[in-house]
């Protein structure tokens, strides 16, 4: 029997740069959540993709799926599996061209703010049980131990003071948790929808997307 362990996986796509003269600077920054009470369901989705690989493909992946690098057929397969699961998706896009100038040099403040907004909306929709501990797993984006600790402390304090919710926050690598590989596909899919006007991947998980919000326009 699959263990019930309420878990939120988080990842982002795009960047928080504001120099739009640079070709690689994105207009949008996307933060996405996948909530599941059954993390092992997500593990099986990833395992299923790997089972379809040749030995060479398995070796080249080093145990991790990266949506950006994957063949379209594998993206579709994994997203279809997610769409049939008991998971919920929330995503929030930030239009960086509309962000106040004073926040351009406060990227970590802005990042924490965006994540907290999405977390508030998830709690407000009562998608997660409020009478127990929630595991919140984020994909590691900073190598700085101080910045990672700052993010963890910020989320824990916000949920405790605003919602009286106990949250166990972890920042780890996708190689350590397959659910982070799944949320990578979600964040990439919605980023592609906004940044490149291609909704073909995001449309696959539309029925389990309970929040598709935006900030600053």
Buried (B, 14 or more C-beta within 10 A) or exposed (E): EEEEEBBBBBBBBBBBBBEEEEEEBBBBBBBBBBBBBBBBBBBBBBEEBBEEBEEEEEEEBEEBBEBEEBEEEBBBBBBEBBBEBEBBBBBBBBBBEEBEEEBBEBBBEBBBBBBBBBBBBBBEEEBBEEEEEBBBBBBEBBEEEEBBEBBBEBBBEBBEEEBEBEBEBBBEEBEEBBBBBBBBBBBBBBBBBBBEEEBEBBBBBEEBBBBBEBBBE
